[in-house]
Amino acid sequence: MEITVVYDNNAGRGLGKGWGFSCSIETDEQKILFDTGWDGGLLLENMAALGIDIREYNILLLSHQHWDHIGGLPAVLNANPEIKVYALASFSKKLKNEIQKRAKLNEINGMCKIAEGVYSTGELGDSIKEQALLLDTDKGVYIISGCAHPGLSAIIEVASSIGNVRGIIGGLHDCQDIEAMQDLELIGAGHCTSNIDAIKEKYKKSFVHIEAGYRITI
């Protein structure tokens, strides 16, 4: 599987940055977009600059209903009306109705399989509902996180049900359960991670700097 960050607060040379997060996951069978960042135009520009064609994508998974993760949704659906959208059943009725006008909507409650080797944690959290994406690889399970509002420990607990969790990429917001990362070989914390310096200092060997343009094959 190849993971490419296509939208983040920081960006590599030749790419734009903006508040929010989005990444591309390419498997042998599917091309998946996780979240859309805030600015759909910027998202598509970054993807084009990276040689990624949104029209080739089969699945769009939305982690939660915050503006910096769904703002680019109209641009994505305009560019690729055939893409299948996976969103939490707890999304607002108005938003779900708008999505259904343009694309096929799949509502998610509990943990489920999205594609071969790709799973959703299902709806997690109390005040803020969110789902994370789980990638089941030969090396172990990797988590793609939008903001991790429900807490990293809760996400890792669900991910552990399908295998040994080896890494995480995405936003970790105000993550306080830093100890939950102690067994991870890859910690790609970006976007909204407020205590990123503390994480980097504690896990020097496994921490990686991510930004729009960061790419890894797992």
C-alpha positions in Angstrom: 0.0 0.0 0.0 1.1 3.5 -0.7 0.1 6.4 1.5 0.5 10.0 0.3 -0.4 13.1 2.4 -2.2 15.4 0.0 -3.4 18.2 2.4 -1.9 19.3 5.7 -1.0 22.4 7.7 2.5 22.1 6.2 3.5 21.3 2.6 6.6 20.3 0.7 8.1 22.3 -2.2 5.6 23.1 -5.0 2.6 22.2 -2.9 0.0 24.4 -1.0 -0.7 24.2 2.7 -3.9 24.8 4.5 -5.6 23.9 7.8 -6.9 20.4 7.6 -5.9 16.9 6.5 -6.3 14.5 3.6 -4.3 11.6 2.4 -4.4 9.1 -0.5 -4.2 5.3 0.0 -3.5 3.1 -3.0 -3.9 -0.6 -2.6 -3.6 -3.3 -5.3 -7.4 -3.1 -5.8 -8.6 0.3 -4.7 -7.7 4.0 -4.6 -9.0 5.7 -1.5 -9.1 9.3 -0.4 -9.3 9.9 3.4 -10.8 13.3 4.2 -10.7 16.4 2.0 -9.0 19.2 3.9 -10.8 22.6 3.9 -10.0 24.0 0.4 -11.1 21.7 -2.3 -9.3 23.7 -5.0 -6.0 23.4 -3.1 -6.6 19.7 -2.5 -7.0 19.0 -6.2 -4.1 21.2 -7.1 -1.9 19.3 -4.7 -3.1 15.9 -6.0 -2.4 17.0 -9.6 1.1 18.2 -8.7 1.7 14.8 -7.1 0.5 12.9 -10.2 -2.7 11.8 -8.5 -5.9 11.8 -10.5 -9.0 12.1 -8.3 -11.1 10.6 -11.2 -9.4 7.3 -10.6 -10.5 7.0 -7.0 -13.1 4.6 -5.9 -13.7 5.5 -2.2 -13.8 8.6 -0.1 -13.9 8.1 3.7 -14.7 11.1 5.9 -13.4 10.9 9.4 -15.7 13.4 11.1 -17.9 16.4 10.4 -15.5 19.2 11.0 -15.0 21.9 8.3 -11.2 21.2 8.0 -11.9 17.6 7.0 -15.0 17.9 4.8 -14.5 21.4 3.2 -13.1 20.0 0.0 -16.1 17.5 -0.4 -18.0 19.5 -3.1 -14.8 19.8 -5.2 -14.1 16.1 -5.0 -17.7 15.1 -5.8 -17.8 17.5 -8.8 -14.6 16.0 -10.1 -15.6 12.4 -9.5 -19.3 11.8 -9.0 -18.7 8.1 -9.2 -16.7 7.9 -6.0 -18.4 6.1 -3.1 -18.6 8.1 0.1 -18.2 6.5 3.5 -19.4 8.7 6.4 -20.7 8.2 9.9 -24.4 7.6 10.3 -24.3 10.4 12.9 -23.4 13.0 10.3 -26.2 15.7 10.1 -29.2 14.8 8.0 -28.7 17.9 5.8 -25.1 16.9 5.0 -26.0 13.3 4.2 -28.8 14.5 1.9 -26.4 16.8 0.0 -24.0 13.9 -0.4 -26.7 11.6 -1.6 -27.7 14.1 -4.3 -24.2 13.7 -5.9 -22.8 10.3 -4.9 -23.5 6.9 -3.3 -23.4 7.3 0.5 -22.5 4.4 2.8 -23.4 5.1 6.4 -21.1 3.6 9.1 -21.9 2.8 12.6 -19.6 0.0 13.9 -16.3 -1.3 12.8 -16.5 -2.7 9.3 -14.5 -3.7 6.2 -14.3 -1.1 3.5 -12.1 -3.0 1.0 -9.5 -5.8 1.0 -7.2 -5.0 3.9 -9.0 -1.7 4.7 -11.3 -1.2 7.7 -13.1 1.6 9.5 -12.9 1.7 13.3 -16.6 2.6 13.2 -18.0 5.5 15.2 -15.9 6.3 18.3 -16.1 9.1 20.8 -18.8 10.8 22.9 -18.9 14.5 22.3 -17.2 14.3 18.9 -17.9 11.3 16.8 -15.1 10.1 14.6 -13.8 7.1 12.6 -10.3 6.2 11.7 -9.1 4.1 8.8 -7.2 0.9 9.5 -4.8 -0.7 7.0 -4.1 -4.4 7.5 -0.7 -5.1 5.9 1.9 -7.9 6.0 3.9 -5.7 8.5 0.9 -5.1 10.8 -1.9 -2.6 11.1 -1.5 1.1 10.3 -3.9 3.8 11.4 -4.9 6.8 9.4 -6.4 9.5 11.7 -8.2 12.7 11.0 -7.9 14.3 14.5 -8.2 11.3 17.0 -10.8 13.2 19.0 -12.0 10.0 20.7 -8.5 9.4 22.1 -5.6 7.4 20.7 -6.0 4.5 23.2 -9.6 3.9 22.0 -8.5 3.9 18.4 -5.6 1.5 19.0 -7.9 -0.8 21.0 -10.2 -1.2 18.0 -7.2 -1.5 15.6 -5.7 -4.2 17.7 -8.7 -6.5 17.1 -7.4 -7.1 13.6 -3.7 -7.3 14.2 -0.5 -5.8 15.7 -0.6 -2.0 15.4 2.7 -0.7 13.9 2.0 2.9 13.0 -0.2 5.9 12.8 -0.4 8.8 10.3 -2.5 11.9 10.6 -3.8 14.4 13.2 -3.7 13.6 16.9 -5.2 16.9 18.2 -4.7 17.3 22.0 -3.6 13.7 22.5 -2.7 13.1 26.1 -2.2 9.3 26.1 1.3 9.5 24.6 2.2 6.3 26.3 -0.2 4.5 23.9 2.4 5.1 21.2 5.2 3.2 22.9 5.1 0.1 20.6 4.6 2.0 17.3 7.4 1.9 14.7 5.9 4.8 12.8 4.4 8.0 14.3 3.5 10.5 11.6 1.8 13.1 13.6 0.7 16.2 11.8 -2.3 18.6 11.2 -3.8 19.4 14.6 -1.4 17.7 16.9 -0.8 20.3 19.6 1.9 18.5 21.6 3.9 17.4 18.6 7.2 18.4 20.2 6.6 16.2 23.2 5.8 13.3 21.0 8.9 13.9 18.8 11.1 14.1 21.9 9.8 10.9 23.5 9.8 8.8 20.3 12.8 10.1 18.4 13.3 6.8 16.5 9.7 6.3 15.3 8.6 9.9 14.8 8.5 11.2 11.2 7.6 14.7 10.0 4.6 14.6 7.7 3.4 17.3 5.3 1.6 17.5 2.0 3.8 15.5 -0.3 4.9 13.0 2.3 4.7 9.5 0.8 5.4 6.0 2.2 4.9 2.5 1.1 3.9 -0.1 3.7 
